[in-house]
Amino acid sequence: MRAAIEAARSGLDVAVVSKIYPVRSHSVAAQGGINAALKAADSWEAHMFDTVKGSDYLGDQDAIEVMCREAPSDILELERMGAVFSRDSEGNIAQRPFGGAGYPRTCYLADRTGHGMLHVMYEQLVKHGVFIYDEWHVLRLIVEDGSARGVIALELDTGKLHRLHSKSVVIATGGYGRVYRTTTNALSSTGDGMGLALDAGVPLMDMEFVQFHPTVLPRTGILMTEGARGEGGFLVNSKGERFMEKYAPKVKELASRDVVSRAEQTEIEEGRGVDGCVLLDLRHLGAEKIKTRLSQIRGLAIDFAGVDPVTTPVPVKPGSHYSMGGIAVDKDCQTAVPGLFAAGESACVSVHGANRLGGNSLLETIVFGRRAGVSAAEYCKATEAKPFPDSALREACHSVAMILKRDAGESIFALKSAMNDAMEDFCGIFRNKERLAKGYGKIRELQERYKKAALGDRSDYFNNELLHYLELGQMLDISECILLGAMNREESRGSHFRTDFPKRDDVNWLRHTLVHKEGGEFRLGYRDVSVTKFKPEERKY
Ligand SMILES: Cc1cc2nc3c(=O)[nH]c(=O)nc-3n(C[C@H](O)[C@H](O)[C@H](O)COP(=O)(O)OP(=O)(O)OC[C@H]3O[C@@H](n4cnc5c(N)ncnc54)[C@H](O)[C@@H]3O)c2cc1C
């Protein structure tokens, strides 16, 4: 939406296509906040250093510099657009401490920051007259003679396929959290755009880096914001010990997420967990603070875990949360295909490297969303419209018809469940060669079974099962990319931890992984990391 607003501002005819109503996008669930060095005592350089260190030195420093420099003006613009932020006692935008940050620089709206931002973006879309195709599912990116020509989308309430002819396309389809069983992500976070880009000949970058958030409710995967620890919450094990003192003596609960998640998993696996969880203790913050600053998560803990954090510690465990990898783009959001751009969680710029800091993702959507809008608009102005290939719609119609025609085959829901298990069991927080090979074998097997799966619902109108089928196809490709990257990277860096290669190896692995798809097969490649201001050093918290 931020990209569309920027492109519309330059006078172009812009449309947004969204498989759900735009205000239901996963961004609406973002709780803790958005980072920017707003205070005189803070600086964009400090923000940049924290982000580079958090990324375990894999983030591209030229891109990180852009994000941190541009953050303050983007936040102020967001506020002028109408976004509401919580205030400090002097009436300035309040900022809370977050994991891996050397200064309290996370701006927030209580624990509903994403909600506040997303609705403002939507208002701005309407204000700028951007046309919205809602509940249209994009199932193909059209690239002809090496440049983007538009997309093909399924109109969900009629089952009709449409061609949307455009000079440029910006992919902003979010993450793939639903590849895993335990995830904080919405049902719609199935990584479609990454799969579509792969099919269109664009490589994905650093897919092995999956963020596991340390404080997720068991079973539902509902998030308890990092803001709960930012406000002073403790993590304790079954013995009542504040175990982070052992793993990150200086900053304890506010170490980066990969560090905290591994610590929790170690406590649980070594028998100091509580029913497969650890406890998030907020009681000492007092009822007043919990009810004002953390009201949403208090409600969620009461409704979904049956405990009131005012009086009782909340059981939490790590769960899949964020995709550091994604569609390989440069600082201007350009992919390998002219006219095709990507931004937000679906893209890999890379500002998060091997581990993202909390509060930097909402920021990425705003800074790089704006930049993608500028790039796409400049491209449109400099380019003549080229024809949409005649055969593309026919081919898409044919392939959907073939799926609907198949009258016998396995259920896609069993396949999805098997994929979730394989990724959770074999490609989770702690990885090794054997586990990864098992996971890879399983996903390859599921790829074959997928081709023969059949739908129970073969009707045209609101065929959600068809939607799930299309999403599952993308998720299996994404799973394969994650596993390939993880098997190949023989080191431990950020969120990617190999028990058989427990050390970071800058000599061989200070480089990005690329995965290309060619003729249905995946091929690995590499790209250099941009190191400008900060030389890689050991990461300690
Ligand atoms: C519970 C939770 C809390 C979070 N809290 C924070 C936080 O406090 N701070 C922070 O910085 N980050 C946070 N994050 C991460 C951050 O919210 C996300 O990374 C970010 O909002 C993603 O935004 P996006 O615009 O890239 O994608 P999304 O908001 O996921 O939007 C994706 C859009 O793409 C559309 N789409 C997808 N596939 C298709 C298709 N095939 N056809 C058509 N449309 C499609 C969807 O309809 C949707 O509109 C949180 C994430 C979660 C899950």
Ligand as a Chemical Component Dictionary entry (heavy atoms), coordinates in Angstrom:
data_LIG
# 
_chem_comp.id                   LIG 
_chem_comp.type                 NON-POLYMER 
_chem_comp.pdbx_formal_charge   0 
_chem_comp.three_letter_code    LIG 
# 
loop_
_chem_comp_atom.comp_id 
_chem_comp_atom.atom_id 
_chem_comp_atom.alt_atom_id 
_chem_comp_atom.type_symbol 
_chem_comp_atom.charge 
_chem_comp_atom.model_Cartn_x 
_chem_comp_atom.model_Cartn_y 
_chem_comp_atom.model_Cartn_z 
_chem_comp_atom.pdbx_ordinal 
LIG C1  C1  C 0 1.916  -11.258 15.041 1  
LIG C2  C2  C 0 2.985  -10.415 14.408 2  
LIG C3  C3  C 0 3.460  -9.289  15.068 3  
LIG C4  C4  C 0 4.436  -8.496  14.477 4  
LIG N1  N1  N 0 4.880  -7.382  15.154 5  
LIG C5  C5  C 0 5.794  -6.580  14.559 6  
LIG C6  C6  C 0 6.205  -5.377  15.185 7  
LIG O1  O1  O 0 5.742  -5.009  16.261 8  
LIG N2  N2  N 0 7.127  -4.607  14.554 9  
LIG C7  C7  C 0 7.664  -4.942  13.349 10 
LIG O2  O2  O 0 8.488  -4.201  12.818 11 
LIG N3  N3  N 0 7.268  -6.087  12.723 12 
LIG C8  C8  C 0 6.347  -6.900  13.299 13 
LIG N4  N4  N 0 5.952  -8.038  12.647 14 
LIG C9  C9  C 0 6.416  -8.282  11.287 15 
LIG C10 C10 C 0 5.677  -7.338  10.346 16 
LIG O3  O3  O 0 4.401  -7.080  10.836 17 
LIG C11 C11 C 0 5.540  -7.919  8.945  18 
LIG O4  O4  O 0 6.786  -8.365  8.484  19 
LIG C12 C12 C 0 5.037  -6.865  7.968  20 
LIG O5  O5  O 0 3.900  -6.235  8.497  21 
LIG C13 C13 C 0 4.732  -7.488  6.622  22 
LIG O6  O6  O 0 4.123  -6.518  5.824  23 
LIG P1  P1  P 0 3.956  -6.743  4.269  24 
LIG O7  O7  O 0 3.301  -5.522  3.753  25 
LIG O8  O8  O 0 5.234  -7.158  3.678  26 
LIG O9  O9  O 0 2.965  -8.001  4.146  27 
LIG P2  P2  P 0 1.511  -8.301  4.760  28 
LIG O10 O10 O 0 1.070  -7.300  5.722  29 
LIG O11 O11 O 0 1.548  -9.728  5.178  30 
LIG O12 O12 O 0 0.569  -8.165  3.497  31 
LIG C14 C14 C 0 0.637  -9.052  2.409  32 
LIG C15 C15 C 0 -0.416 -8.661  1.393  33 
LIG O13 O13 O 0 -0.211 -9.405  0.215  34 
LIG C16 C16 C 0 -1.448 -9.903  -0.255 35 
LIG N5  N5  N 0 -1.199 -11.163 -0.981 36 
LIG C17 C17 C 0 -0.429 -12.203 -0.594 37 
LIG N6  N6  N 0 -0.443 -13.148 -1.547 38 
LIG C18 C18 C 0 -1.240 -12.702 -2.546 39 
LIG C19 C19 C 0 -1.643 -13.220 -3.809 40 
LIG N7  N7  N 0 -1.251 -14.405 -4.233 41 
LIG N8  N8  N 0 -2.487 -12.477 -4.567 42 
LIG C20 C20 C 0 -2.917 -11.258 -4.137 43 
LIG N9  N9  N 0 -2.561 -10.727 -2.956 44 
LIG C21 C21 C 0 -1.722 -11.436 -2.186 45 
LIG C22 C22 C 0 -2.290 -10.111 0.983  46 
LIG O14 O14 O 0 -3.653 -10.031 0.629  47 
LIG C23 C23 C 0 -1.842 -8.922  1.849  48 
LIG O15 O15 O 0 -2.608 -7.807  1.558  49 
LIG C24 C24 C 0 4.969  -8.849  13.222 50 
LIG C25 C25 C 0 4.501  -9.956  12.562 51 
LIG C26 C26 C 0 3.538  -10.753 13.159 52 
LIG C27 C27 C 0 3.099  -11.991 12.432 53 
# 
loop_
_chem_comp_bond.comp_id 
_chem_comp_bond.atom_id_1 
_chem_comp_bond.atom_id_2 
_chem_comp_bond.value_order 
_chem_comp_bond.pdbx_ordinal 
LIG C1  C2  SING 1  
LIG C2  C3  SING 2  
LIG C2  C26 DOUB 3  
LIG C3  C4  DOUB 4  
LIG C4  N1  SING 5  
LIG C4  C24 SING 6  
LIG N1  C5  DOUB 7  
LIG C5  C6  SING 8  
LIG C5  C8  SING 9  
LIG C6  O1  DOUB 10 
LIG C6  N2  SING 11 
LIG N2  C7  SING 12 
LIG C7  O2  DOUB 13 
LIG C7  N3  SING 14 
LIG N3  C8  DOUB 15 
LIG C8  N4  SING 16 
LIG N4  C9  SING 17 
LIG N4  C24 SING 18 
LIG C9  C10 SING 19 
LIG C10 O3  SING 20 
LIG C10 C11 SING 21 
LIG C11 O4  SING 22 
LIG C11 C12 SING 23 
LIG C12 O5  SING 24 
LIG C12 C13 SING 25 
LIG C13 O6  SING 26 
LIG O6  P1  SING 27 
LIG P1  O7  DOUB 28 
LIG P1  O8  SING 29 
LIG P1  O9  SING 30 
LIG O9  P2  SING 31 
LIG P2  O10 DOUB 32 
LIG P2  O11 SING 33 
LIG P2  O12 SING 34 
LIG O12 C14 SING 35 
LIG C14 C15 SING 36 
LIG C15 O13 SING 37 
LIG C15 C23 SING 38 
LIG O13 C16 SING 39 
LIG C16 N5  SING 40 
LIG C16 C22 SING 41 
LIG N5  C17 SING 42 
LIG N5  C21 SING 43 
LIG C17 N6  DOUB 44 
LIG N6  C18 SING 45 
LIG C18 C19 SING 46 
LIG C18 C21 DOUB 47 
LIG C19 N7  SING 48 
LIG C19 N8  DOUB 49 
LIG N8  C20 SING 50 
LIG C20 N9  DOUB 51 
LIG N9  C21 SING 52 
LIG C22 O14 SING 53 
LIG C22 C23 SING 54 
LIG C23 O15 SING 55 
LIG C24 C25 DOUB 56 
LIG C25 C26 SING 57 
LIG C26 C27 SING 58 
# 
